[in-house]
Amino acid sequence: MNVILKNLITGEEIKVHPSTDHPDSSYGQPVWVDDNGNAYGLCDMGAPLGFELIQGNHKD
């Protein structure tokens, strides 16, 4: 499932998905990852600092 994170400073919208197959994932906790493999923080924390979750729900 994909969601959109919006950067609150630049307005850039980034498509991300939850993944446990990333080095930033620890003990099976999913992190938000974009198509380039960049991680944006733990999914359980909601939107990372400086971003707004504008589409989707990672727990669906």
Gaussian input, Z-matrix of N, CA and C with variables (Angstrom, degrees):
# hf/3-21g

backbone

0 1
 N
 C     1     B1
 C     2     B2     1     A1
 N     3     B3     2     A2     1     D1
 C     4     B4     3     A3     2     D2
 C     5     B5     4     A4     3     D3
 N     6     B6     5     A5     4     D4
 C     7     B7     6     A6     5     D5
 C     8     B8     7     A7     6     D6
 N     9     B9     8     A8     7     D7
 C    10    B10     9     A9     8     D8
 C    11    B11    10    A10     9     D9
 N    12    B12    11    A11    10    D10
 C    13    B13    12    A12    11    D11
 C    14    B14    13    A13    12    D12
 N    15    B15    14    A14    13    D13
 C    16    B16    15    A15    14    D14
 C    17    B17    16    A16    15    D15
 N    18    B18    17    A17    16    D16
 C    19    B19    18    A18    17    D17
 C    20    B20    19    A19    18    D18
 N    21    B21    20    A20    19    D19
 C    22    B22    21    A21    20    D20
 C    23    B23    22    A22    21    D21
 N    24    B24    23    A23    22    D22
 C    25    B25    24    A24    23    D23
 C    26    B26    25    A25    24    D24
 N    27    B27    26    A26    25    D25
 C    28    B28    27    A27    26    D26
 C    29    B29    28    A28    27    D27
 N    30    B30    29    A29    28    D28
 C    31    B31    30    A30    29    D29
 C    32    B32    31    A31    30    D30
 N    33    B33    32    A32    31    D31
 C    34    B34    33    A33    32    D32
 C    35    B35    34    A34    33    D33
 N    36    B36    35    A35    34    D34
 C    37    B37    36    A36    35    D35
 C    38    B38    37    A37    36    D36
 N    39    B39    38    A38    37    D37
 C    40    B40    39    A39    38    D38
 C    41    B41    40    A40    39    D39
 N    42    B42    41    A41    40    D40
 C    43    B43    42    A42    41    D41
 C    44    B44    43    A43    42    D42
 N    45    B45    44    A44    43    D43
 C    46    B46    45    A45    44    D44
 C    47    B47    46    A46    45    D45
 N    48    B48    47    A47    46    D46
 C    49    B49    48    A48    47    D47
 C    50    B50    49    A49    48    D48
 N    51    B51    50    A50    49    D49
 C    52    B52    51    A51    50    D50
 C    53    B53    52    A52    51    D51
 N    54    B54    53    A53    52    D52
 C    55    B55    54    A54    53    D53
 C    56    B56    55    A55    54    D54
 N    57    B57    56    A56    55    D55
 C    58    B58    57    A57    56    D56
 C    59    B59    58    A58    57    D57
 N    60    B60    59    A59    58    D58
 C    61    B61    60    A60    59    D59
 C    62    B62    61    A61    60    D60
 N    63    B63    62    A62    61    D61
 C    64    B64    63    A63    62    D62
 C    65    B65    64    A64    63    D63
 N    66    B66    65    A65    64    D64
 C    67    B67    66    A66    65    D65
 C    68    B68    67    A67    66    D66
 N    69    B69    68    A68    67    D67
 C    70    B70    69    A69    68    D68
 C    71    B71    70    A70    69    D69
 N    72    B72    71    A71    70    D70
 C    73    B73    72    A72    71    D71
 C    74    B74    73    A73    72    D72
 N    75    B75    74    A74    73    D73
 C    76    B76    75    A75    74    D74
 C    77    B77    76    A76    75    D75
 N    78    B78    77    A77    76    D76
 C    79    B79    78    A78    77    D77
 C    80    B80    79    A79    78    D78
 N    81    B81    80    A80    79    D79
 C    82    B82    81    A81    80    D80
 C    83    B83    82    A82    81    D81
 N    84    B84    83    A83    82    D82
 C    85    B85    84    A84    83    D83
 C    86    B86    85    A85    84    D84
 N    87    B87    86    A86    85    D85
 C    88    B88    87    A87    86    D86
 C    89    B89    88    A88    87    D87
 N    90    B90    89    A89    88    D88
 C    91    B91    90    A90    89    D89
 C    92    B92    91    A91    90    D90
 N    93    B93    92    A92    91    D91
 C    94    B94    93    A93    92    D92
 C    95    B95    94    A94    93    D93
 N    96    B96    95    A95    94    D94
 C    97    B97    96    A96    95    D95
 C    98    B98    97    A97    96    D96
 N    99    B99    98    A98    97    D97
 C   100   B100    99    A99    98    D98
 C   101   B101   100   A100    99    D99
 N   102   B102   101   A101   100   D100
 C   103   B103   102   A102   101   D101
 C   104   B104   103   A103   102   D102
 N   105   B105   104   A104   103   D103
 C   106   B106   105   A105   104   D104
 C   107   B107   106   A106   105   D105
 N   108   B108   107   A107   106   D106
 C   109   B109   108   A108   107   D107
 C   110   B110   109   A109   108   D108
 N   111   B111   110   A110   109   D109
 C   112   B112   111   A111   110   D110
 C   113   B113   112   A112   111   D111
 N   114   B114   113   A113   112   D112
 C   115   B115   114   A114   113   D113
 C   116   B116   115   A115   114   D114
 N   117   B117   116   A116   115   D115
 C   118   B118   117   A117   116   D116
 C   119   B119   118   A118   117   D117
 N   120   B120   119   A119   118   D118
 C   121   B121   120   A120   119   D119
 C   122   B122   121   A121   120   D120
 N   123   B123   122   A122   121   D121
 C   124   B124   123   A123   122   D122
 C   125   B125   124   A124   123   D123
 N   126   B126   125   A125   124   D124
 C   127   B127   126   A126   125   D125
 C   128   B128   127   A127   126   D126
 N   129   B129   128   A128   127   D127
 C   130   B130   129   A129   128   D128
 C   131   B131   130   A130   129   D129
 N   132   B132   131   A131   130   D130
 C   133   B133   132   A132   131   D131
 C   134   B134   133   A133   132   D132
 N   135   B135   134   A134   133   D133
 C   136   B136   135   A135   134   D134
 C   137   B137   136   A136   135   D135
 N   138   B138   137   A137   136   D136
 C   139   B139   138   A138   137   D137
 C   140   B140   139   A139   138   D138
 N   141   B141   140   A140   139   D139
 C   142   B142   141   A141   140   D140
 C   143   B143   142   A142   141   D141
 N   144   B144   143   A143   142   D142
 C   145   B145   144   A144   143   D143
 C   146   B146   145   A145   144   D144
 N   147   B147   146   A146   145   D145
 C   148   B148   147   A147   146   D146
 C   149   B149   148   A148   147   D147
 N   150   B150   149   A149   148   D148
 C   151   B151   150   A150   149   D149
 C   152   B152   151   A151   150   D150
 N   153   B153   152   A152   151   D151
 C   154   B154   153   A153   152   D152
 C   155   B155   154   A154   153   D153
 N   156   B156   155   A155   154   D154
 C   157   B157   156   A156   155   D155
 C   158   B158   157   A157   156   D156
 N   159   B159   158   A158   157   D157
 C   160   B160   159   A159   158   D158
 C   161   B161   160   A160   159   D159
 N   162   B162   161   A161   160   D160
 C   163   B163   162   A162   161   D161
 C   164   B164   163   A163   162   D162
 N   165   B165   164   A164   163   D163
 C   166   B166   165   A165   164   D164
 C   167   B167   166   A166   165   D165
 N   168   B168   167   A167   166   D166
 C   169   B169   168   A168   167   D167
 C   170   B170   169   A169   168   D168
 N   171   B171   170   A170   169   D169
 C   172   B172   171   A171   170   D170
 C   173   B173   172   A172   171   D171
 N   174   B174   173   A173   172   D172
 C   175   B175   174   A174   173   D173
 C   176   B176   175   A175   174   D174
 N   177   B177   176   A176   175   D175
 C   178   B178   177   A177   176   D176
 C   179   B179   178   A178   177   D177

   B1=1.4446
   B2=1.5294
   B3=1.3130
   B4=1.4604
   B5=1.5191
   B6=1.3197
   B7=1.4563
   B8=1.5299
   B9=1.3193
   B10=1.4564
   B11=1.5258
   B12=1.3227
   B13=1.4580
   B14=1.5157
   B15=1.3246
   B16=1.4624
   B17=1.5211
   B18=1.3341
   B19=1.4529
   B20=1.5273
   B21=1.3284
   B22=1.4625
   B23=1.5288
   B24=1.3219
   B25=1.4614
   B26=1.5295
   B27=1.3404
   B28=1.4654
   B29=1.5156
   B30=1.3399
   B31=1.4580
   B32=1.5162
   B33=1.3367
   B34=1.4637
   B35=1.5261
   B36=1.3286
   B37=1.4558
   B38=1.5229
   B39=1.3290
   B40=1.4562
   B41=1.5235
   B42=1.3250
   B43=1.4619
   B44=1.5301
   B45=1.3243
   B46=1.4640
   B47=1.5313
   B48=1.3131
   B49=1.4579
   B50=1.5214
   B51=1.3366
   B52=1.4550
   B53=1.5278
   B54=1.3351
   B55=1.4620
   B56=1.5265
   B57=1.3158
   B58=1.4685
   B59=1.5213
   B60=1.3304
   B61=1.4627
   B62=1.5259
   B63=1.3201
   B64=1.4709
   B65=1.5214
   B66=1.3314
   B67=1.4652
   B68=1.5326
   B69=1.3265
   B70=1.4734
   B71=1.5291
   B72=1.3247
   B73=1.4598
   B74=1.5273
   B75=1.3173
   B76=1.4544
   B77=1.5215
   B78=1.3141
   B79=1.4616
   B80=1.5233
   B81=1.3340
   B82=1.4581
   B83=1.5196
   B84=1.3278
   B85=1.4605
   B86=1.5296
   B87=1.3430
   B88=1.4634
   B89=1.5289
   B90=1.3250
   B91=1.4621
   B92=1.5221
   B93=1.3474
   B94=1.4611
   B95=1.5233
   B96=1.3427
   B97=1.4589
   B98=1.5270
   B99=1.3570
   B100=1.4699
   B101=1.5307
   B102=1.3193
   B103=1.4659
   B104=1.5271
   B105=1.3347
   B106=1.4624
   B107=1.5233
   B108=1.3315
   B109=1.4605
   B110=1.5177
   B111=1.3357
   B112=1.4685
   B113=1.5232
   B114=1.3208
   B115=1.4659
   B116=1.5266
   B117=1.3431
   B118=1.4592
   B119=1.5215
   B120=1.3127
   B121=1.4557
   B122=1.5163
   B123=1.3241
   B124=1.4548
   B125=1.5293
   B126=1.3100
   B127=1.4627
   B128=1.5232
   B129=1.3249
   B130=1.4586
   B131=1.5220
   B132=1.3111
   B133=1.4623
   B134=1.5243
   B135=1.3365
   B136=1.4638
   B137=1.5177
   B138=1.3079
   B139=1.4627
   B140=1.5235
   B141=1.3383
   B142=1.4665
   B143=1.5271
   B144=1.3071
   B145=1.4634
   B146=1.5279
   B147=1.3171
   B148=1.4535
   B149=1.5192
   B150=1.3316
   B151=1.4543
   B152=1.5198
   B153=1.3230
   B154=1.4540
   B155=1.5214
   B156=1.3141
   B157=1.4481
   B158=1.5273
   B159=1.3407
   B160=1.4602
   B161=1.5144
   B162=1.3282
   B163=1.4562
   B164=1.5091
   B165=1.3102
   B166=1.4480
   B167=1.5121
   B168=1.3142
   B169=1.4516
   B170=1.5147
   B171=1.3213
   B172=1.4641
   B173=1.5214
   B174=1.3323
   B175=1.4571
   B176=1.5204
   B177=1.3352
   B178=1.4748
   B179=1.5178
   A1=108.63
   A2=116.17
   A3=121.98
   A4=110.58
   A5=115.57
   A6=122.48
   A7=107.13
   A8=115.93
   A9=122.03
   A10=108.94
   A11=115.69
   A12=121.45
   A13=107.44
   A14=116.79
   A15=121.20
   A16=108.71
   A17=116.15
   A18=121.83
   A19=107.83
   A20=117.53
   A21=121.53
   A22=113.30
   A23=118.30
   A24=120.88
   A25=111.32
   A26=116.40
   A27=120.09
   A28=113.68
   A29=117.15
   A30=120.64
   A31=113.43
   A32=117.68
   A33=121.64
   A34=110.33
   A35=116.30
   A36=121.93
   A37=108.99
   A38=115.84
   A39=121.86
   A40=108.86
   A41=116.75
   A42=121.48
   A43=107.94
   A44=116.45
   A45=121.71
   A46=109.63
   A47=115.17
   A48=121.86
   A49=108.55
   A50=117.48
   A51=119.89
   A52=110.27
   A53=116.49
   A54=120.20
   A55=110.95
   A56=115.01
   A57=120.25
   A58=109.90
   A59=117.14
   A60=123.08
   A61=110.22
   A62=116.23
   A63=123.27
   A64=107.79
   A65=118.81
   A66=120.63
   A67=114.27
   A68=118.27
   A69=120.45
   A70=112.57
   A71=117.44
   A72=121.48
   A73=108.06
   A74=115.76
   A75=120.55
   A76=109.87
   A77=116.72
   A78=122.63
   A79=112.43
   A80=116.69
   A81=121.17
   A82=115.40
   A83=117.74
   A84=121.03
   A85=109.07
   A86=118.86
   A87=120.63
   A88=112.34
   A89=114.72
   A90=122.43
   A91=108.39
   A92=116.19
   A93=121.30
   A94=107.98
   A95=117.48
   A96=122.40
   A97=108.57
   A98=116.27
   A99=119.45
   A100=110.42
   A101=116.82
   A102=121.69
   A103=112.83
   A104=117.63
   A105=121.62
   A106=112.63
   A107=117.51
   A108=121.00
   A109=114.71
   A110=117.93
   A111=121.48
   A112=109.64
   A113=116.95
   A114=121.69
   A115=109.64
   A116=115.76
   A117=122.02
   A118=113.55
   A119=117.85
   A120=120.37
   A121=112.58
   A122=114.77
   A123=121.38
   A124=112.18
   A125=116.41
   A126=121.53
   A127=111.30
   A128=117.65
   A129=121.13
   A130=112.90
   A131=117.30
   A132=121.38
   A133=111.49
   A134=118.32
   A135=121.51
   A136=110.16
   A137=115.94
   A138=120.36
   A139=109.55
   A140=117.99
   A141=120.28
   A142=111.54
   A143=116.46
   A144=122.72
   A145=110.12
   A146=117.06
   A147=122.38
   A148=114.06
   A149=116.87
   A150=121.97
   A151=109.98
   A152=114.96
   A153=122.20
   A154=108.25
   A155=116.70
   A156=122.46
   A157=106.90
   A158=118.10
   A159=118.89
   A160=113.58
   A161=117.32
   A162=118.77
   A163=109.66
   A164=116.45
   A165=120.74
   A166=113.43
   A167=113.75
   A168=122.40
   A169=107.06
   A170=118.34
   A171=121.43
   A172=113.36
   A173=119.11
   A174=120.63
   A175=113.21
   A176=118.32
   A177=121.71
   A178=110.44
   D1=138.99
   D2=179.60
   D3=-108.94
   D4=148.67
   D5=173.20
   D6=-134.24
   D7=168.96
   D8=179.47
   D9=-113.99
   D10=130.38
   D11=171.06
   D12=-106.17
   D13=132.34
   D14=178.53
   D15=-108.53
   D16=124.78
   D17=176.19
   D18=-70.39
   D19=121.82
   D20=-175.47
   D21=-72.39
   D22=-16.90
   D23=-179.99
   D24=-92.61
   D25=-48.24
   D26=-175.37
   D27=-95.60
   D28=-18.57
   D29=-176.70
   D30=82.16
   D31=-1.29
   D32=179.26
   D33=-62.30
   D34=138.39
   D35=177.09
   D36=-108.33
   D37=130.72
   D38=-174.88
   D39=-123.74
   D40=125.42
   D41=176.49
   D42=-80.69
   D43=125.60
   D44=179.85
   D45=-132.18
   D46=164.32
   D47=175.68
   D48=-141.34
   D49=153.08
   D50=177.69
   D51=-74.97
   D52=139.37
   D53=-179.55
   D54=-148.44
   D55=139.76
   D56=171.19
   D57=-102.81
   D58=-2.27
   D59=-179.87
   D60=-96.95
   D61=55.15
   D62=179.98
   D63=-144.82
   D64=144.64
   D65=-179.15
   D66=-58.19
   D67=-26.01
   D68=179.31
   D69=-77.27
   D70=-14.60
   D71=176.53
   D72=-74.72
   D73=133.96
   D74=-178.47
   D75=-131.36
   D76=133.16
   D77=178.10
   D78=54.55
   D79=37.10
   D80=176.67
   D81=77.78
   D82=9.05
   D83=178.73
   D84=-82.87
   D85=122.31
   D86=-178.50
   D87=-71.96
   D88=147.85
   D89=175.43
   D90=-120.73
   D91=155.33
   D92=175.03
   D93=-74.87
   D94=127.73
   D95=-178.83
   D96=-131.30
   D97=135.49
   D98=177.56
   D99=-90.72
   D100=-179.10
   D101=-176.87
   D102=-66.85
   D103=-18.53
   D104=178.46
   D105=-92.30
   D106=0.97
   D107=179.19
   D108=88.09
   D109=9.50
   D110=177.75
   D111=-81.96
   D112=133.51
   D113=179.19
   D114=-96.30
   D115=147.29
   D116=-176.90
   D117=-122.63
   D118=12.81
   D119=177.37
   D120=114.34
   D121=171.63
   D122=-177.17
   D123=-66.91
   D124=137.05
   D125=178.07
   D126=-64.85
   D127=-36.26
   D128=-178.52
   D129=-64.57
   D130=-16.58
   D131=179.08
   D132=-89.24
   D133=-0.28
   D134=-177.80
   D135=79.79
   D136=-142.82
   D137=179.30
   D138=-75.88
   D139=138.46
   D140=177.02
   D141=-67.30
   D142=160.55
   D143=179.80
   D144=-54.80
   D145=128.92
   D146=179.54
   D147=90.63
   D148=1.33
   D149=-179.71
   D150=-127.30
   D151=157.63
   D152=175.31
   D153=-123.87
   D154=133.30
   D155=175.50
   D156=-80.86
   D157=112.34
   D158=-173.18
   D159=-111.53
   D160=-4.14
   D161=179.54
   D162=-154.74
   D163=137.35
   D164=173.99
   D165=90.71
   D166=174.48
   D167=178.37
   D168=-145.07
   D169=115.45
   D170=-172.56
   D171=-68.61
   D172=-11.28
   D173=-179.26
   D174=-95.40
   D175=2.28
   D176=178.30
   D177=-68.62

